[in-house]
Amino acid sequence: MWTASIAVLAGLLVADFLVTRRPHEVSTREAVGWSVFYLALPVVFGLFLWASFDGSQALEFFTGFVVEKSLSVDNLFVFILLLTAFAVPPELAQRVLLYGIVGALVLRGIFIALGAAMLQAGTWAFLVFGAILFVTAIKILHQAASGEPLERDVSTMRSVRLLHRLMPVTDGYRGTRLTVREDGRRALTPLTVVVVAVFATDVVFAVDSVPAVYGVTEDPFLVFTTNAFALLGLRALYFVLQTTLGKLVHLNHGLAIILAFIGVKLVLHWAHGIWPAVPEVPTPLSLAVIVLILATVTLTSMRARRRDTDRTTTGT
């Protein structure tokens, strides 16, 4: 299963690189088509798990995928900000996102292996994962409640400053090239700088998402596949949602609640192993709660946007 999954993943990444070999601005039709394809893949894989193995594994996979997809939508906010801050041409955006996805997959693989090792070392790992999710949830809620803007000064990122110190950077983009030779020496292009910035944010995303999925399943294979399927469709989803993400004004509230809920689930799972009388949260209930939270924040966001629109219309 590991070998087949990694082979399919590699094939899909190669196909993506071939698609983005010739830079072009992605149309809505193309983005929707790829999004449907990458949403159908995990459904087929989940049905395969259901038919070939225990149904509980398929349910854990679907629950983990919903969690990862929800978190990946939040990641798109940062990707949009980075691509805007670096003034990435529309025809190069999909190549930047593809590099970011590859880096994210590598980092998720490393964190998944570390998480599996921690779980084998003892059940205390569930408390560590739970603490990470609680801290993240509080941070997200604080940001959402305070109305802090998402904009960041990318020039202050350590990775970006380090690149500028190590090598010169060209004034403009040079297509899909990461480096060029100018004035007799090698120089980086802005494309390299934005890719490194995306990689740096991938580290933060991995720290949050991997413990969240381990809260759904302890199987490293299912954790890896849920991450892989969620990330593979991220590039196409970016072009579908880039104009609508700003309308989900309550998305961060929902994600914070989901992370806190999974954190509680992890702590209860740890406590159940020591005191069997402590109840656990079953996977079907987890899936129902997560879907309900996402549906609720979507509806409340739509109502908030409609109310703001009505006020603006009335005011004018």
LUMBA-999725 format. One record per residue: x, y, z of N, C-alpha, C in turn. Coordinates in steps of 0.2 Angstrom, whole numbers, plus 5000, padded with zeros to 4 digits. Example, Ala and Ser with C-alpha at 12.3 -4.5 7.8 and 13.67 -1.06 7.14 Angstrom:
2
PT, 5066, 4972, 5039, 5062, 4978, 5039, 5066, 4984, 5039
PT, 5064, 4989, 5035, 5068, 4995, 5036, 5064, 5000, 5039
//
This chain:
316
PT, 5004, 4994, 5000, 5000, 5000, 5000, 5004, 5006, 5000
PT, 5010, 5006, 5004, 5014, 5012, 5004, 5017, 5013, 4997
PT, 5020, 5008, 4994, 5023, 5008, 4988, 5018, 5010, 4982
PT, 5013, 5008, 4982, 5008, 5010, 4977, 5006, 5017, 4978
PT, 5004, 5019, 4984, 5002, 5026, 4985, 5008, 5031, 4984
PT, 5014, 5029, 4985, 5019, 5034, 4984, 5020, 5034, 4976
PT, 5020, 5029, 4973, 5020, 5028, 4965, 5015, 5033, 4962
PT, 5009, 5032, 4964, 5003, 5036, 4962, 5004, 5043, 4963
PT, 5007, 5045, 4969, 5008, 5052, 4971, 5014, 5055, 4967
PT, 5019, 5051, 4965, 5024, 5053, 4961, 5022, 5055, 4954
PT, 5018, 5050, 4952, 5015, 5051, 4945, 5011, 5057, 4944
PT, 5007, 5058, 4949, 5002, 5064, 4949, 5007, 5071, 4949
PT, 5012, 5071, 4953, 5016, 5077, 4954, 5020, 5078, 4947
PT, 5022, 5072, 4944, 5025, 5073, 4937, 5021, 5076, 4932
PT, 5014, 5073, 4932, 5009, 5076, 4928, 5008, 5083, 4929
PT, 5008, 5085, 4935, 5007, 5093, 4937, 5013, 5097, 4934
PT, 5019, 5094, 4935, 5025, 5098, 4932, 5024, 5099, 4925
PT, 5022, 5093, 4921, 5021, 5094, 4914, 5016, 5099, 4912
PT, 5010, 5099, 4916, 5005, 5104, 4915, 5007, 5111, 4916
PT, 5012, 5112, 4921, 5014, 5119, 4922, 5021, 5121, 4918
PT, 5023, 5116, 4914, 5029, 5117, 4911, 5029, 5124, 4906
PT, 5023, 5125, 4903, 5022, 5131, 4899, 5018, 5135, 4903
PT, 5021, 5141, 4906, 5017, 5145, 4910, 5011, 5148, 4907
PT, 5005, 5148, 4910, 4999, 5151, 4907, 4994, 5153, 4913
PT, 4990, 5158, 4912, 4985, 5160, 4917, 4980, 5154, 4917
PT, 4978, 5152, 4923, 4973, 5147, 4924, 4966, 5149, 4923
PT, 4962, 5146, 4919, 4955, 5148, 4918, 4951, 5145, 4924
PT, 4945, 5148, 4925, 4941, 5145, 4930, 4939, 5138, 4928
PT, 4938, 5137, 4922, 4935, 5130, 4919, 4941, 5125, 4921
PT, 4947, 5127, 4919, 4953, 5122, 4920, 4953, 5121, 4928
PT, 4953, 5126, 4932, 4954, 5125, 4939, 4948, 5121, 4942
PT, 4942, 5122, 4940, 4936, 5118, 4942, 4937, 5111, 4940
PT, 4939, 5109, 4934, 4940, 5103, 4932, 4946, 5099, 4936
PT, 4951, 5102, 4937, 4956, 5099, 4941, 4954, 5098, 4949
PT, 4950, 5103, 4951, 4947, 5102, 4958, 4943, 5096, 4959
PT, 4938, 5095, 4954, 4934, 5090, 4954, 4938, 5083, 4953
PT, 4943, 5083, 4949, 4947, 5077, 4949, 4951, 5075, 4955
PT, 4953, 5080, 4959, 4957, 5079, 4965, 4952, 5078, 4971
PT, 4946, 5080, 4970, 4941, 5078, 4975, 4938, 5071, 4974
PT, 4938, 5069, 4968, 4936, 5062, 4966, 4941, 5057, 4968
PT, 4947, 5058, 4968, 4952, 5053, 4970, 4952, 5051, 4977
PT, 4951, 5055, 4982, 4951, 5053, 4989, 4944, 5049, 4990
PT, 4939, 5051, 4986, 4933, 5047, 4987, 4934, 5040, 4984
PT, 4937, 5039, 4979, 4938, 5032, 4976, 4943, 5028, 4981
PT, 4948, 5032, 4983, 4952, 5028, 4988, 4949, 5026, 4994
PT, 4944, 5030, 4997, 4941, 5029, 5003, 4936, 5023, 5002
PT, 4933, 5023, 4996, 4929, 5017, 4994, 4933, 5011, 4993
PT, 4939, 5011, 4991, 4943, 5005, 4990, 4945, 5003, 4997
PT, 4946, 5007, 5002, 4948, 5005, 5009, 4942, 5002, 5012
PT, 4936, 5004, 5010, 4930, 5002, 5013, 4929, 4994, 5011
PT, 4930, 4993, 5004, 4929, 4987, 5001, 4934, 4982, 5003
PT, 4940, 4984, 5004, 4946, 4980, 5005, 4948, 4978, 5012
PT, 4946, 4983, 5017, 4948, 4982, 5024, 4942, 4984, 5028
PT, 4944, 4985, 5034, 4938, 4986, 5039, 4935, 4993, 5038
PT, 4929, 4994, 5038, 4925, 5000, 5037, 4928, 5006, 5041
PT, 4930, 5004, 5047, 4932, 5009, 5052, 4938, 5013, 5049
PT, 4943, 5009, 5045, 4948, 5013, 5042, 4946, 5018, 5037
PT, 4941, 5016, 5033, 4939, 5021, 5028, 4936, 5027, 5031
PT, 4932, 5026, 5037, 4929, 5031, 5040, 4934, 5036, 5043
PT, 4940, 5033, 5046, 4945, 5037, 5048, 4948, 5041, 5043
PT, 4949, 5038, 5037, 4952, 5041, 5031, 4948, 5047, 5029
PT, 4941, 5046, 5028, 4937, 5052, 5026, 4937, 5057, 5032
PT, 4937, 5056, 5038, 4937, 5061, 5043, 4943, 5065, 5043
PT, 4949, 5061, 5043, 4955, 5064, 5042, 4956, 5069, 5036
PT, 4953, 5067, 5030, 4953, 5071, 5024, 4949, 5077, 5025
PT, 4943, 5077, 5028, 4939, 5083, 5029, 4943, 5088, 5034
PT, 4947, 5085, 5039, 4951, 5089, 5043, 4956, 5093, 5039
PT, 4960, 5089, 5035, 4966, 5092, 5032, 4963, 5096, 5026
PT, 4958, 5095, 5023, 4955, 5099, 5018, 4953, 5106, 5021
PT, 4950, 5106, 5027, 4948, 5112, 5030, 4954, 5116, 5032
PT, 4959, 5113, 5035, 4965, 5117, 5036, 4969, 5119, 5030
PT, 4969, 5116, 5025, 4972, 5118, 5018, 4969, 5124, 5016
PT, 4962, 5125, 5017, 4959, 5131, 5014, 4961, 5137, 5018
PT, 4963, 5136, 5025, 4966, 5141, 5028, 4973, 5143, 5026
PT, 4976, 5138, 5024, 4983, 5139, 5021, 4983, 5143, 5015
PT, 4977, 5143, 5011, 4977, 5147, 5005, 4977, 5154, 5006
PT, 4974, 5156, 5012, 4975, 5163, 5014, 4982, 5166, 5013
PT, 4986, 5162, 5017, 4993, 5164, 5017, 4996, 5164, 5010
PT, 4995, 5158, 5006, 4997, 5158, 4999, 4995, 5164, 4995
PT, 4989, 5166, 4996, 4987, 5172, 4992, 4991, 5178, 4994
PT, 4992, 5179, 5001, 4995, 5185, 5003, 5003, 5185, 5000
PT, 5006, 5179, 5001, 5013, 5178, 4998, 5013, 5180, 4991
PT, 5009, 5177, 4987, 5009, 5178, 4980, 5008, 5185, 4978
PT, 5003, 5188, 4982, 5002, 5196, 4981, 5008, 5200, 4983
PT, 5011, 5198, 4989, 5016, 5202, 4991, 5022, 5202, 4986
PT, 5023, 5196, 4983, 5029, 5196, 4979, 5027, 5198, 4971
PT, 5021, 5200, 4970, 5019, 5202, 4964, 5020, 5196, 4959
PT, 5018, 5190, 4960, 5019, 5184, 4956, 5015, 5185, 4950
PT, 5017, 5185, 4944, 5013, 5185, 4938, 5008, 5179, 4938
PT, 5002, 5180, 4936, 4997, 5175, 4936, 4999, 5169, 4932
PT, 5003, 5169, 4927, 5005, 5163, 4923, 5010, 5159, 4927
PT, 5013, 5162, 4932, 5018, 5158, 4936, 5015, 5156, 4943
PT, 5009, 5158, 4945, 5006, 5156, 4951, 5006, 5149, 4952
PT, 5004, 5145, 4947, 5003, 5138, 4948, 5009, 5134, 4949
PT, 5015, 5137, 4946, 5021, 5134, 4947, 5024, 5135, 4954
PT, 5023, 5141, 4957, 5024, 5142, 4964, 5021, 5138, 4969
PT, 5014, 5137, 4967, 5010, 5133, 4972, 5012, 5125, 4971
PT, 5014, 5123, 4965, 5017, 5116, 4965, 5023, 5115, 4969
PT, 5028, 5120, 4968, 5034, 5119, 4972, 5032, 5119, 4980
PT, 5027, 5123, 4982, 5025, 5123, 4989, 5022, 5117, 4991
PT, 5018, 5114, 4986, 5015, 5107, 4988, 5020, 5102, 4989
PT, 5025, 5102, 4984, 5030, 5096, 4985, 5034, 5097, 4992
PT, 5036, 5103, 4993, 5039, 5105, 5000, 5035, 5103, 5005
PT, 5028, 5104, 5005, 5024, 5102, 5010, 5023, 5095, 5011
PT, 5023, 5091, 5006, 5023, 5084, 5006, 5029, 5081, 5009
PT, 5035, 5084, 5008, 5041, 5081, 5011, 5041, 5083, 5018
PT, 5039, 5089, 5020, 5039, 5090, 5027, 5033, 5086, 5031
PT, 5028, 5085, 5028, 5023, 5081, 5031, 5025, 5074, 5032
PT, 5029, 5071, 5027, 5032, 5065, 5028, 5036, 5064, 5034
PT, 5040, 5069, 5035, 5045, 5070, 5041, 5041, 5070, 5047
PT, 5036, 5075, 5048, 5033, 5075, 5054, 5028, 5069, 5055
PT, 5026, 5066, 5050, 5022, 5060, 5051, 5026, 5054, 5054
PT, 5032, 5054, 5052, 5037, 5049, 5054, 5039, 5050, 5062
PT, 5040, 5057, 5063, 5042, 5059, 5070, 5036, 5057, 5075
PT, 5030, 5059, 5072, 5024, 5058, 5076, 5023, 5050, 5078
PT, 5024, 5046, 5073, 5023, 5039, 5074, 5028, 5036, 5079
PT, 5035, 5039, 5078, 5040, 5037, 5083, 5038, 5039, 5090
PT, 5035, 5045, 5091, 5033, 5048, 5098, 5027, 5043, 5100
PT, 5022, 5041, 5096, 5017, 5037, 5098, 5019, 5030, 5101
PT, 5025, 5027, 5097, 5027, 5021, 5099, 5031, 5022, 5106
PT, 5034, 5028, 5107, 5038, 5029, 5113, 5033, 5029, 5119
PT, 5027, 5031, 5118, 5022, 5031, 5124, 5016, 5035, 5123
PT, 5011, 5034, 5127, 5004, 5038, 5125, 5005, 5045, 5127
PT, 5010, 5047, 5130, 5011, 5054, 5132, 5011, 5059, 5126
PT, 5013, 5055, 5120, 5013, 5059, 5114, 5006, 5062, 5112
PT, 5001, 5059, 5114, 4994, 5062, 5113, 4993, 5068, 5117
PT, 4996, 5069, 5123, 4996, 5075, 5127, 4999, 5081, 5123
PT, 5005, 5079, 5120, 5009, 5084, 5117, 5005, 5086, 5111
PT, 5002, 5082, 5107, 4998, 5084, 5101, 4992, 5088, 5103
PT, 4989, 5086, 5109, 4984, 5090, 5111, 4985, 5097, 5113
PT, 4991, 5098, 5116, 4994, 5104, 5118, 4995, 5109, 5112
PT, 4998, 5106, 5107, 4999, 5109, 5101, 4993, 5112, 5098
PT, 4988, 5108, 5098, 4982, 5110, 5095, 4978, 5115, 5099
PT, 4978, 5114, 5105, 4975, 5119, 5110, 4979, 5126, 5109
PT, 4985, 5126, 5109, 4989, 5133, 5108, 4987, 5136, 5101
PT, 4987, 5132, 5096, 4985, 5134, 5089, 4978, 5137, 5089
PT, 4974, 5133, 5092, 4967, 5136, 5092, 4966, 5142, 5096
PT, 4969, 5143, 5102, 4969, 5149, 5105, 4972, 5155, 5101
PT, 4977, 5154, 5098, 4981, 5159, 5094, 4976, 5161, 5088
PT, 4973, 5156, 5085, 4968, 5158, 5079, 4962, 5162, 5082
PT, 4959, 5160, 5087, 4954, 5163, 5090, 4955, 5170, 5092
PT, 4961, 5171, 5095, 4963, 5178, 5097, 4964, 5182, 5091
PT, 4967, 5180, 5086, 4968, 5184, 5079, 4961, 5185, 5076
PT, 4957, 5180, 5076, 4950, 5182, 5073, 4946, 5187, 5078
PT, 4946, 5186, 5084, 4943, 5190, 5089, 4945, 5198, 5088
PT, 4952, 5198, 5088, 4955, 5205, 5088, 4954, 5208, 5081
PT, 4953, 5205, 5076, 4952, 5208, 5069, 4959, 5210, 5067
PT, 4964, 5206, 5069, 4971, 5208, 5066, 4971, 5206, 5059
PT, 4974, 5210, 5055, 4975, 5209, 5048, 4980, 5203, 5046
PT, 4978, 5200, 5041, 4983, 5194, 5039, 4989, 5196, 5036
PT, 4989, 5203, 5033, 4995, 5205, 5029, 5001, 5204, 5034
PT, 5007, 5202, 5030, 5013, 5201, 5033, 5018, 5204, 5029
PT, 5024, 5207, 5032, 5029, 5210, 5028, 5034, 5204, 5027
PT, 5034, 5201, 5021, 5038, 5196, 5019, 5045, 5197, 5019
PT, 5047, 5203, 5019, 5054, 5205, 5019, 5057, 5204, 5026
PT, 5053, 5203, 5031, 5055, 5202, 5038, 5056, 5194, 5039
PT, 5054, 5190, 5035, 5055, 5183, 5036, 5062, 5181, 5036
PT, 5065, 5177, 5040, 5072, 5175, 5041, 5074, 5172, 5034
PT, 5070, 5167, 5032, 5072, 5164, 5026, 5073, 5168, 5020
PT, 5069, 5174, 5019, 5070, 5178, 5014, 5076, 5183, 5015
PT, 5077, 5185, 5021, 5083, 5189, 5023, 5089, 5185, 5021
PT, 5089, 5179, 5023, 5095, 5175, 5022, 5097, 5174, 5015
PT, 5092, 5173, 5011, 5093, 5172, 5003, 5096, 5179, 5001
PT, 5094, 5184, 5003, 5096, 5191, 5000, 5103, 5192, 5002
PT, 5105, 5189, 5008, 5112, 5190, 5010, 5117, 5185, 5006
PT, 5114, 5179, 5005, 5119, 5174, 5002, 5120, 5175, 4994
PT, 5115, 5178, 4991, 5115, 5178, 4984, 5111, 5185, 4981
PT, 5114, 5188, 4976, 5110, 5193, 4973, 5103, 5191, 4970
PT, 5098, 5195, 4970, 5092, 5193, 4967, 5090, 5198, 4961
PT, 5088, 5195, 4956, 5086, 5199, 4950, 5080, 5204, 4951
PT, 5080, 5209, 4947, 5074, 5214, 4948, 5067, 5211, 4946
PT, 5067, 5207, 4941, 5061, 5204, 4939, 5061, 5197, 4938
PT, 5055, 5194, 4936, 5055, 5187, 4935, 5058, 5185, 4929
PT, 5060, 5179, 4928, 5063, 5176, 4922, 5060, 5170, 4920
PT, 5053, 5170, 4919, 5049, 5164, 4918, 5049, 5160, 4924
PT, 5050, 5153, 4922, 5050, 5148, 4928, 5057, 5147, 4930
PT, 5062, 5150, 4928, 5069, 5149, 4930, 5070, 5152, 4938
PT, 5073, 5148, 4941, 5075, 5149, 4948, 5081, 5153, 4949
PT, 5086, 5152, 4945, 5092, 5156, 4945, 5094, 5158, 4938
PT, 5098, 5163, 4937, 5100, 5165, 4931, 5108, 5168, 4932
PT, 5111, 5168, 4926, 5118, 5171, 4926, 5118, 5178, 4923
PT, 5119, 5183, 4927, 5119, 5190, 4925, 5126, 5193, 4927
PT, 5129, 5197, 4923, 5135, 5201, 4924, 5140, 5196, 4927
PT, 5141, 5190, 4924, 5146, 5185, 4926, 5145, 5181, 4932
PT, 5140, 5182, 4936, 5139, 5178, 4942, 5131, 5176, 4942
PT, 5130, 5171, 4946, 5124, 5168, 4947, 5120, 5172, 4952
PT, 5113, 5173, 4950, 5109, 5177, 4954, 5102, 5173, 4954
PT, 5099, 5174, 4960, 5092, 5171, 4961, 5087, 5175, 4958
PT, 5081, 5172, 4956, 5076, 5176, 4953, 5070, 5177, 4959
PT, 5066, 5182, 4958, 5061, 5182, 4964, 5057, 5176, 4964
PT, 5056, 5172, 4959, 5053, 5166, 4960, 5056, 5161, 4965
PT, 5062, 5161, 4966, 5066, 5157, 4971, 5064, 5160, 4978
PT, 5064, 5166, 4978, 5062, 5169, 4985, 5055, 5168, 4987
PT, 5050, 5168, 4983, 5044, 5167, 4985, 5043, 5159, 4986
PT, 5046, 5155, 4983, 5046, 5148, 4984, 5049, 5146, 4991
PT, 5054, 5149, 4993, 5057, 5148, 4999, 5052, 5151, 5005
PT, 5049, 5157, 5003, 5044, 5159, 5008, 5038, 5154, 5009
PT, 5036, 5151, 5004, 5031, 5146, 5004, 5033, 5140, 5008
PT, 5039, 5138, 5007, 5042, 5132, 5011, 5042, 5134, 5018
PT, 5044, 5140, 5020, 5045, 5142, 5027, 5038, 5142, 5030
PT, 5032, 5144, 5027, 5026, 5143, 5030, 5023, 5136, 5030
PT, 5026, 5132, 5025, 5024, 5125, 5025, 5026, 5121, 5032
PT, 5032, 5124, 5035, 5034, 5121, 5041, 5028, 5122, 5047
PT, 5026, 5128, 5047, 5021, 5130, 5052, 5015, 5126, 5051
PT, 5013, 5125, 5045, 5007, 5121, 5043, 5007, 5114, 5045
PT, 5013, 5111, 5044, 5014, 5104, 5046, 5014, 5103, 5053
PT, 5016, 5108, 5057, 5016, 5107, 5065, 5009, 5107, 5067
PT, 5004, 5110, 5063, 4997, 5110, 5065, 4993, 5104, 5063
PT, 4994, 5103, 5057, 4990, 5098, 5053, 4991, 5091, 5055
PT, 4998, 5089, 5056, 4999, 5082, 5057, 4997, 5080, 5064
PT, 4997, 5084, 5069, 4994, 5082, 5076, 4987, 5081, 5075
PT, 4984, 5086, 5071, 4976, 5085, 5070, 4974, 5079, 5067
PT, 4978, 5076, 5062, 4975, 5070, 5059, 4977, 5064, 5064
PT, 4982, 5065, 5068, 4984, 5059, 5072, 4978, 5059, 5078
PT, 4975, 5064, 5079, 4969, 5064, 5083, 4963, 5060, 5080
PT, 4963, 5059, 5074, 4958, 5055, 5071, 4960, 5048, 5070
PT, 4966, 5047, 5068, 4969, 5040, 5067, 4976, 5039, 5069
PT, 4978, 5033, 5072, 4985, 5032, 5074, 4989, 5029, 5068
PT, 4986, 5027, 5063, 4989, 5024, 5057, 4993, 5029, 5053
PT, 5000, 5028, 5053, 5004, 5033, 5049, 5002, 5033, 5042
PT, 5000, 5027, 5039, 4998, 5027, 5032, 4992, 5031, 5030
PT, 4987, 5031, 5035, 4981, 5035, 5034, 4983, 5042, 5035
PT, 4987, 5044, 5040, 4989, 5051, 5041, 4992, 5053, 5034
PT, 4997, 5050, 5031, 5000, 5052, 5025, 4996, 5053, 5020
PT, 4991, 5048, 5018, 4987, 5048, 5013, 4982, 5054, 5013
PT, 4979, 5055, 5019, 4975, 5061, 5020, 4978, 5068, 5019
PT, 4985, 5068, 5021, 4988, 5074, 5019, 4990, 5075, 5012
PT, 4992, 5069, 5009, 4993, 5069, 5002, 4988, 5071, 4998
PT, 4982, 5068, 4999, 4976, 5070, 4995, 4974, 5077, 4996
PT, 4974, 5079, 5002, 4972, 5086, 5003, 4977, 5091, 5000
PT, 4983, 5090, 5000, 4988, 5094, 4997, 4988, 5094, 4989
PT, 4987, 5088, 4986, 4987, 5088, 4979, 4982, 5092, 4976
PT, 4976, 5093, 4979, 4971, 5097, 4976, 4972, 5105, 4977
PT, 4977, 5106, 4981, 4977, 5113, 4984, 4979, 5118, 4978
PT, 4983, 5116, 4973, 4984, 5121, 4968, 4978, 5123, 4964
PT, 4974, 5118, 4962, 4968, 5120, 4958, 4963, 5123, 4963
PT, 4962, 5121, 4969, 4958, 5125, 4973, 4959, 5132, 4974
PT, 4966, 5134, 4974, 4968, 5141, 4975, 4965, 5145, 4969
PT, 4965, 5143, 4963, 4962, 5147, 4958, 4954, 5147, 4958
PT, 4951, 5142, 4961, 4944, 5142, 4962, 4942, 5146, 4967
PT, 4945, 5146, 4973, 4943, 5150, 4979, 4946, 5157, 4980
PT, 4951, 5159, 4976, 4955, 5165, 4977, 4950, 5171, 4977
PT, 4945, 5171, 4974, 4940, 5177, 4974, 4935, 5176, 4979
PT, 4934, 5170, 4982, 4929, 5169, 4987, 4931, 5168, 4994
PT, 4938, 5167, 4995, 4940, 5165, 5002, 4939, 5171, 5007
PT, 4939, 5177, 5004, 4938, 5183, 5008, 4931, 5183, 5011
PT, 4926, 5180, 5008, 4919, 5180, 5010, 4918, 5175, 5016
PT, 4923, 5171, 5017, 4922, 5166, 5023, 4925, 5169, 5029
PT, 4922, 5174, 5032, 4924, 5179, 5037, 4925, 5175, 5044
PT, 4921, 5169, 5045, 4921, 5166, 5051, 4925, 5159, 5050
PT, 4929, 5158, 5045, 4932, 5152, 5044, 4937, 5151, 5049
PT, 4941, 5156, 5051, 4946, 5155, 5057, 4943, 5153, 5063
PT, 4937, 5155, 5065, 4933, 5153, 5071, 4932, 5146, 5071
PT, 4929, 5143, 5065, 4928, 5136, 5064, 4934, 5132, 5064
PT, 4939, 5134, 5061, 4945, 5130, 5062, 4948, 5129, 5069
PT, 4948, 5135, 5072, 4950, 5135, 5079, 4946, 5130, 5084
PT, 4939, 5130, 5082, 4935, 5125, 5086, 4936, 5118, 5084
PT, 4938, 5117, 5078, 4939, 5110, 5076, 4946, 5108, 5079
PT, 4951, 5112, 5079, 4957, 5110, 5082, 4956, 5109, 5090
PT, 4953, 5113, 5093, 4952, 5112, 5100, 4948, 5106, 5101
PT, 4943, 5104, 5097, 4939, 5098, 5098, 4943, 5092, 5097
PT, 4948, 5092, 5092, 4952, 5086, 5091, 4957, 5086, 5097
PT, 4959, 5092, 5100, 4964, 5092, 5105, 4960, 5088, 5111
PT, 4954, 5090, 5113, 4950, 5086, 5118, 4950, 5079, 5116
PT, 4949, 5077, 5110, 4948, 5070, 5108, 4955, 5066, 5110
PT, 4960, 5070, 5109, 4967, 5067, 5110, 4968, 5066, 5118
PT, 4966, 5071, 5121, 4967, 5070, 5129, 4963, 5065, 5131
PT, 4956, 5064, 5129, 4952, 5059, 5131, 4955, 5052, 5129
PT, 4958, 5052, 5123, 4960, 5045, 5121, 4966, 5043, 5126
PT, 4970, 5048, 5128, 4976, 5047, 5132, 4973, 5044, 5139
PT, 4968, 5048, 5142, 4965, 5047, 5148, 4962, 5040, 5148
PT, 4959, 5038, 5143, 4955, 5032, 5142, 4960, 5026, 5143
PT, 4966, 5027, 5140, 4971, 5021, 5141, 4973, 5020, 5148
PT, 4973, 5025, 5152, 4975, 5025, 5159, 4969, 5023, 5164
PT, 4963, 5027, 5162, 4957, 5025, 5166, 4952, 5023, 5161
PT, 4950, 5017, 5160, 4946, 5015, 5155, 4939, 5018, 5156
PT, 4937, 5020, 5162, 4930, 5023, 5163, 4929, 5030, 5159
PT, 4935, 5033, 5157, 4935, 5039, 5154, 4932, 5038, 5147
PT, 4927, 5041, 5144, 4924, 5040, 5138, 4929, 5042, 5132
PT, 4929, 5039, 5126, 4932, 5042, 5120, 4927, 5045, 5115
PT, 4930, 5049, 5111, 4925, 5051, 5106, 4926, 5047, 5099
PT, 4920, 5044, 5098, 4921, 5039, 5092, 4922, 5043, 5085
PT, 4925, 5040, 5080, 4926, 5043, 5074, 4920, 5045, 5070
PT, 4914, 5042, 5070, 4908, 5044, 5067, 4906, 5051, 5070
PT, 4906, 5051, 5077, 4904, 5058, 5080, 4909, 5063, 5078
PT, 4916, 5062, 5078, 4921, 5067, 5076, 4919, 5069, 5069
PT, 4918, 5065, 5064, 4916, 5067, 5057, 4910, 5072, 5057
PT, 4905, 5070, 5061, 4898, 5073, 5061, 4900, 5080, 5064
PT, 4904, 5081, 5069, 4905, 5087, 5073, 4909, 5092, 5068
PT, 4914, 5089, 5065, 4918, 5093, 5060, 4914, 5096, 5054
PT, 4910, 5091, 5051, 4906, 5094, 5046, 4901, 5099, 5048
PT, 4898, 5098, 5054, 4893, 5103, 5057, 4896, 5110, 5058
PT, 4902, 5110, 5060, 4906, 5116, 5062, 4907, 5119, 5055
PT, 4910, 5116, 5050, 4911, 5119, 5044, 4905, 5122, 5040
PT, 4899, 5118, 5041, 4893, 5120, 5038, 4890, 5127, 5042
PT, 4891, 5127, 5048, 4889, 5132, 5052, 4893, 5139, 5051
PT, 4900, 5138, 5050, 4903, 5144, 5049, 4902, 5147, 5042
PT, 4901, 5142, 5037, 4899, 5144, 5030, 4893, 5148, 5030
PT, 4888, 5146, 5034, 4881, 5149, 5034, 4882, 5156, 5037
PT, 4885, 5156, 5043, 4886, 5162, 5047, 4890, 5167, 5043
PT, 4895, 5165, 5039, 4899, 5170, 5035, 4895, 5173, 5029
PT, 4891, 5168, 5026, 4886, 5171, 5021, 4881, 5176, 5024
PT, 4879, 5175, 5030, 4874, 5180, 5033, 4878, 5186, 5035
PT, 4884, 5186, 5037, 4888, 5192, 5039, 4889, 5196, 5033
PT, 4891, 5192, 5027, 4892, 5196, 5021, 4886, 5199, 5018
PT, 4881, 5196, 5019, 4874, 5199, 5016, 4872, 5205, 5020
PT, 4873, 5204, 5027, 4871, 5210, 5031, 4876, 5216, 5030
PT, 4882, 5215, 5029, 4887, 5220, 5027, 4885, 5223, 5021
PT, 4883, 5219, 5016, 4881, 5222, 5009, 4875, 5226, 5010
PT, 4870, 5224, 5014, 4864, 5227, 5015, 4865, 5234, 5018
PT, 4870, 5234, 5023, 4871, 5241, 5027, 4875, 5245, 5022
PT, 4879, 5243, 5017, 4882, 5247, 5013, 4877, 5250, 5008
PT, 4873, 5246, 5005, 4867, 5248, 5001, 4863, 5253, 5004
PT, 4861, 5252, 5010, 4857, 5257, 5014, 4861, 5263, 5015
PT, 4867, 5263, 5017, 4871, 5269, 5018, 4872, 5273, 5012
PT, 4872, 5270, 5006, 4873, 5274, 5000, 4867, 5276, 4997
//
